[in-house]
């Protein structure tokens, strides 16, 4: 039987590439739900091609545009965040691909887990914000999260057939972004356009800025802790400019396993959708002769402070990472609009984390309240610069 997919964020980078996998294996997959936040034109085109049972536009203001284009053709068209959270629970859905960006992915993923759906997780903020809650829900509902991020997919692949107690540490690789090797003086005046020019990966604006500040890697550190049940001391980060080794696992005997390949997000997406099978494809293959050098460097957390802030949040636990994420989403938005500088982003995040009440064992309501409070405080700090 075909695996029936709900793709949350179908018009984004991960969502569109997931649909390319559907195109490649039409005998294996069907599309039951497509959702988008604002990109109505592409969402309508996708719906007409893939014929999902339900289409959700999260932005209520754009509902009429989607409804008028699709309802007359027999589609069920819904809008708003509540519809987004509920569509994952449909009986006709087997797997939810969580490809939304940011905090907005949290509640849909929680509902998918409660409905005992397979979850292919590209929305790292879900585990950053509420990793403890999510892992407990997965255990209670016997749901496995299948990682879609290239780094976590690499760790997942390296762990197949291994005993978790024999893992000494994992090593997450990081390209270093467009500003690797820059000094603080050089970073003072970088522009959003410069920050959006990632050397290896083609991603959405938000994650590309996070990669430039190394916050994306900080989020991946936190995500890895929850995905693989690790202690913070078991997670290392190394700069690897070529992005060929996607991450590594070091075992207690000193052996290291690495997952390698060309930078191509379709590979980890396909692995998650088809797991535990490996299927042949027409993706470009890595050739060692084309890469005579693979380089590795320690990250500079004094210059790229966001990575250090993420490790701090992980060590402190509680709702600290929720604060970190909320403040980061606000400063990235402000930076893209020219309202704050590149280096000021770390200052805003650090100040926000220092001013929000710490909760050691937060509930879902605590996470929601922390997110709201941290955003408000971050905006206040940004406006004060």
C-alpha positions as CSV (number, residue, x, y, z in Angstrom):
1,X,0.0,0.0,0.0
2,X,1.1,3.6,-0.7
3,X,2.3,5.6,2.3
4,X,-0.1,8.6,2.6
5,X,1.7,11.8,3.4
6,X,0.7,15.1,5.1
7,X,3.4,17.6,4.1
8,X,3.4,20.6,6.5
9,X,5.2,23.5,4.7
10,X,4.9,22.0,1.3
11,X,5.9,25.2,-0.5
12,X,9.2,25.6,1.4
13,X,12.6,24.1,0.5
14,X,12.1,20.8,2.4
15,X,8.5,20.5,1.3
16,X,9.2,21.0,-2.4
17,X,12.0,18.5,-2.3
18,X,9.8,16.0,-0.5
19,X,7.4,16.2,-3.4
20,X,10.2,15.5,-5.8
21,X,10.6,12.2,-3.9
22,X,6.9,11.6,-4.4
23,X,7.4,12.2,-8.1
24,X,10.3,9.7,-8.2
25,X,8.3,6.9,-6.4
26,X,4.6,7.4,-7.3
27,X,4.0,3.7,-6.6
28,X,5.1,4.3,-2.9
29,X,3.5,7.6,-1.9
30,X,0.3,9.6,-2.2
31,X,-0.3,13.1,-0.8
32,X,-3.2,13.5,1.6
33,X,-2.5,16.9,3.0
34,X,-0.6,20.0,1.8
35,X,-0.1,23.1,3.9
36,X,1.5,26.5,3.5
37,X,1.7,29.7,5.3
38,X,1.6,32.4,2.6
39,X,2.7,31.0,-0.8
40,X,-0.8,30.6,-2.3
41,X,0.3,30.4,-5.9
42,X,2.6,27.4,-5.4
43,X,0.2,25.7,-2.9
44,X,-2.6,25.9,-5.5
45,X,-0.3,24.5,-8.2
46,X,0.8,21.6,-5.9
47,X,-2.8,20.8,-5.0
48,X,-3.9,20.6,-8.6
49,X,-1.0,18.3,-9.4
50,X,-1.0,16.0,-6.3
51,X,-4.8,16.0,-5.6
52,X,-4.6,15.9,-1.7
53,X,-7.7,15.4,0.4
54,X,-7.1,18.5,2.4
55,X,-5.4,21.8,1.7
56,X,-4.6,24.2,4.5
57,X,-3.4,27.8,4.2
58,X,-2.3,28.9,7.6
59,X,-2.7,32.6,6.9
60,X,-6.4,33.3,7.3
61,X,-6.1,36.4,5.2
62,X,-5.3,34.3,2.2
63,X,-8.0,31.7,2.6
64,X,-10.4,33.2,0.0
65,X,-7.7,33.2,-2.7
66,X,-7.1,29.4,-2.2
67,X,-10.7,28.6,-1.6
68,X,-11.8,30.2,-4.9
69,X,-9.1,28.5,-6.8
70,X,-9.6,25.0,-5.4
71,X,-13.1,24.5,-3.8
72,X,-14.8,24.6,-7.2
73,X,-12.6,21.6,-8.2
74,X,-13.7,19.6,-5.2
75,X,-10.9,20.2,-2.8
76,X,-11.4,20.6,1.0
77,X,-9.8,24.0,1.8
78,X,-9.1,25.0,5.4
79,X,-7.3,27.9,7.0
80,X,-5.7,29.0,10.3
81,X,-3.4,27.4,12.8
82,X,-6.1,25.3,14.4
83,X,-6.7,23.6,11.0
84,X,-3.0,23.1,10.7
85,X,-2.9,21.4,14.0
86,X,-5.9,19.2,13.3
87,X,-5.1,18.0,9.8
88,X,-2.3,15.7,11.0
89,X,-4.8,13.6,12.9
90,X,-6.8,12.5,9.8
91,X,-7.2,8.7,9.6
92,X,-6.1,8.9,5.9
93,X,-2.6,10.1,7.0
94,X,0.2,7.6,7.6
95,X,3.2,9.9,7.9
96,X,3.5,13.6,8.7
97,X,6.5,15.5,7.2
98,X,7.1,18.4,9.5
99,X,8.8,20.9,7.2
100,X,7.4,24.1,8.6
101,X,9.9,26.7,9.9
102,X,10.1,27.8,13.5
103,X,7.9,27.5,16.6
104,X,4.7,27.2,14.6
105,X,5.6,23.5,13.9
106,X,5.4,22.5,17.6
107,X,1.7,22.0,18.2
108,X,1.1,20.1,14.8
109,X,3.9,17.7,15.7
110,X,2.5,17.2,19.2
111,X,-0.9,16.3,17.7
112,X,0.7,14.0,15.1
113,X,2.5,12.1,17.9
114,X,-0.7,11.8,19.9
115,X,-2.4,10.4,16.8
116,X,0.4,7.9,16.6
117,X,1.5,9.0,13.1
118,X,5.0,8.5,11.7
119,X,6.8,11.8,11.9
120,X,9.6,12.8,9.5
121,X,11.0,15.8,11.4
122,X,12.6,18.7,9.6
123,X,11.3,21.3,12.0
124,X,14.2,21.3,14.5
125,X,12.5,24.0,16.6
126,X,10.0,21.4,17.9
127,X,12.8,19.6,19.8
128,X,14.6,22.8,20.6
129,X,11.6,24.3,22.3
130,X,10.1,21.3,24.0
131,X,12.5,18.3,23.6
132,X,11.7,16.8,27.0
133,X,7.9,16.9,26.4
134,X,8.2,15.6,22.8
135,X,10.4,12.6,23.8
136,X,8.0,11.7,26.6
137,X,5.1,11.9,24.2
138,X,6.9,9.7,21.6
139,X,7.6,7.1,24.3
140,X,4.0,7.1,25.5
141,X,2.6,6.8,22.0
142,X,5.3,4.5,20.6
143,X,6.2,6.9,17.9
144,X,9.7,7.2,16.4
145,X,10.9,10.6,15.0
146,X,12.7,10.1,11.7
147,X,15.2,12.9,11.3
148,X,15.3,14.8,8.1
149,X,18.1,17.3,8.8
150,X,21.2,16.1,7.0
151,X,23.3,16.0,10.2
152,X,20.8,14.1,12.2
153,X,20.0,11.8,9.4
154,X,23.8,11.1,9.2
155,X,23.9,10.2,12.9
156,X,20.8,8.1,12.6
157,X,22.3,6.2,9.7
158,X,25.6,5.7,11.5
159,X,23.7,4.3,14.5
160,X,21.8,1.6,12.6
161,X,22.9,-1.8,14.0
162,X,24.9,-0.2,16.9
163,X,24.2,-0.2,20.6
164,X,23.5,3.3,22.1
165,X,25.5,2.6,25.2
166,X,28.6,2.1,23.1
167,X,28.4,5.7,21.7
168,X,31.0,7.9,23.3
169,X,30.0,11.0,21.4
170,X,28.6,12.4,18.2
171,X,30.3,15.0,16.0
172,X,28.0,17.4,14.1
173,X,29.6,19.0,11.1
174,X,29.1,22.5,10.0
175,X,30.1,24.3,6.8
176,X,30.8,27.5,8.8
177,X,28.5,29.5,6.5
178,X,29.5,32.5,4.4
179,X,31.5,34.2,7.2
180,X,33.8,31.5,8.3
181,X,37.1,33.1,9.4
182,X,35.6,36.6,9.7
183,X,36.7,38.8,12.6
184,X,34.3,40.7,14.8
185,X,35.2,43.9,12.9
186,X,34.3,42.3,9.6
187,X,31.0,41.1,10.9
188,X,29.8,44.5,12.1
189,X,28.6,45.7,8.8
190,X,27.5,42.5,6.9
191,X,24.2,42.8,5.1
192,X,21.3,40.4,4.9
193,X,22.1,39.7,1.3
194,X,25.6,38.6,2.2
195,X,24.3,36.4,5.0
196,X,21.8,34.8,2.6
197,X,24.7,33.6,0.3
198,X,25.3,30.2,1.8
199,X,28.3,28.5,0.1
200,X,26.9,24.9,0.0
201,X,23.1,24.7,0.7
202,X,20.0,26.2,-0.9
203,X,17.6,26.8,2.0
204,X,14.9,29.3,3.0
205,X,15.8,32.7,4.4
206,X,15.4,32.0,8.1
207,X,17.5,28.8,8.2
208,X,20.1,30.4,6.0
209,X,20.6,33.3,8.4
210,X,20.7,30.8,11.3
211,X,23.5,29.0,9.4
212,X,25.4,32.3,9.0
213,X,25.2,33.0,12.8
214,X,25.8,29.3,13.7
215,X,22.5,29.3,15.5
216,X,21.3,26.6,13.2
217,X,24.1,24.4,14.5
218,X,23.2,25.3,18.0
219,X,19.7,24.2,17.4
220,X,21.0,20.9,15.9
221,X,23.1,20.3,19.1
222,X,19.9,20.6,21.2
223,X,17.9,18.5,18.7
224,X,20.6,15.8,18.8
225,X,20.4,15.6,22.6
226,X,16.7,14.6,22.4
227,X,16.8,12.5,19.3
228,X,19.7,10.3,20.4
229,X,19.3,10.5,24.3
230,X,22.7,12.2,24.8
231,X,24.4,14.3,27.5
232,X,25.6,17.7,26.4
233,X,29.2,16.5,26.9
234,X,28.6,13.8,24.2
235,X,28.0,16.4,21.4
236,X,30.8,18.1,19.5
237,X,30.7,20.5,16.6
238,X,33.4,20.7,13.9
239,X,33.6,23.1,11.0
240,X,33.8,21.2,7.7
241,X,33.7,23.7,4.8
242,X,33.1,21.1,2.0
243,X,29.9,19.7,3.6
244,X,30.7,16.2,2.4
245,X,30.8,14.4,5.8
246,X,27.4,15.2,7.2
247,X,28.2,14.0,10.7
248,X,30.0,11.3,12.7
249,X,29.6,8.9,15.6
250,X,32.6,8.1,17.8
251,X,32.3,4.8,19.8
252,X,33.9,3.8,23.1
253,X,36.6,1.9,21.3
254,X,37.7,4.9,19.4
255,X,36.2,3.9,16.1
256,X,34.4,6.7,14.1
257,X,31.6,6.1,11.6
258,X,30.8,9.0,9.2
259,X,28.0,9.4,6.7
260,X,29.2,11.1,3.5
261,X,27.7,12.4,0.3
262,X,27.3,15.5,-1.8
263,X,25.2,18.3,-0.2
264,X,21.7,17.3,-1.3
265,X,18.7,17.4,1.0
266,X,16.8,15.0,-1.1
267,X,18.9,12.2,0.2
268,X,18.0,12.5,3.9
269,X,14.4,13.2,2.9
270,X,14.3,10.0,0.9
271,X,15.9,8.0,3.7
272,X,13.3,9.2,6.2
273,X,10.4,8.6,3.9
274,X,11.6,5.1,2.8
275,X,13.2,3.9,6.1
276,X,14.2,1.2,6.7
277,X,14.7,0.6,2.9
278,X,17.4,2.2,0.7
279,X,16.1,2.9,-2.8
280,X,18.2,3.7,-5.8
281,X,17.9,7.2,-7.3
282,X,19.4,9.5,-10.0
283,X,21.0,11.9,-7.5
284,X,24.6,13.0,-8.4
285,X,27.1,10.7,-6.5
286,X,30.2,11.8,-4.6
287,X,33.6,11.1,-6.2
288,X,36.6,11.1,-4.0
289,X,38.8,12.3,-6.9
290,X,36.8,15.5,-7.1
291,X,37.6,16.3,-3.4
292,X,41.4,15.8,-2.8
293,X,41.0,17.7,0.5
294,X,38.5,17.6,3.3
295,X,39.2,20.2,6.0
296,X,38.1,20.4,9.6
297,X,38.3,23.3,12.2
298,X,37.1,24.1,15.6
299,X,34.3,26.6,15.7
300,X,35.0,30.0,17.2
301,X,32.3,30.5,19.8
302,X,33.7,33.9,20.9
303,X,32.9,35.3,17.5
304,X,29.9,33.2,16.7
305,X,28.3,33.4,20.1
306,X,25.0,31.9,19.2
307,X,26.5,28.4,19.3
308,X,27.7,29.0,22.8
309,X,24.3,30.3,23.8
310,X,22.7,27.1,22.5
311,X,25.1,25.0,24.6
312,X,24.3,27.1,27.6
313,X,20.6,26.7,27.1
314,X,21.0,22.9,26.7
315,X,23.0,22.7,30.0
316,X,20.5,24.7,31.9
317,X,17.5,22.8,30.5
318,X,13.9,23.8,31.4
319,X,12.5,26.5,29.3
320,X,15.8,28.1,28.4
321,X,15.9,26.7,24.8
322,X,12.4,27.9,24.3
323,X,13.6,31.5,25.2
324,X,16.5,31.0,22.9
325,X,14.4,30.0,19.9
326,X,11.8,32.8,20.5
327,X,14.4,35.5,20.7
328,X,16.2,34.2,17.7
329,X,13.1,34.1,15.5
330,X,12.5,37.8,16.4
331,X,16.1,38.9,15.8
332,X,16.4,37.1,12.5
333,X,13.2,38.8,11.3
334,X,14.5,42.1,12.4
335,X,17.9,41.5,10.7
336,X,16.3,40.6,7.4
337,X,14.3,43.9,7.6
338,X,17.4,45.9,8.4
339,X,16.3,46.7,11.9
340,X,19.3,45.2,13.7
341,X,22.9,44.3,13.0
342,X,24.5,40.9,12.5
343,X,26.4,41.0,15.8
344,X,23.4,42.6,17.7
345,X,21.4,39.4,17.2
346,X,23.5,37.5,19.8
347,X,23.2,40.4,22.2
348,X,19.4,40.5,22.0
349,X,19.2,36.7,22.5
350,X,21.5,36.7,25.5
351,X,19.7,39.6,27.1
352,X,16.3,38.0,26.6
353,X,17.5,34.7,28.1
354,X,18.7,36.6,31.2
355,X,15.4,38.4,31.7
356,X,12.7,35.7,31.3
357,X,11.7,33.6,34.3
358,X,13.3,30.2,34.4
359,X,11.0,27.1,34.7
360,X,12.8,23.8,35.4
361,X,10.0,21.5,34.5
362,X,7.7,23.3,32.0
363,X,4.4,22.2,30.8
364,X,3.1,22.9,27.3
365,X,1.3,25.9,28.7
366,X,4.6,27.1,30.2
367,X,6.3,26.7,26.8
368,X,3.6,28.7,25.1
369,X,3.8,31.5,27.8
370,X,7.6,31.5,27.6
371,X,7.5,31.9,23.8
372,X,5.1,34.8,24.1
373,X,7.1,36.5,26.8
374,X,10.5,36.0,25.2
375,X,9.3,37.4,21.9
376,X,7.9,40.5,23.6
377,X,11.1,41.1,25.5
378,X,13.3,40.5,22.4
379,X,11.3,43.1,20.4
380,X,11.6,45.5,23.3
381,X,15.4,45.1,23.3
382,X,15.6,45.4,19.5
383,X,13.6,48.6,19.6
384,X,15.9,50.0,22.3
385,X,19.0,49.7,20.2
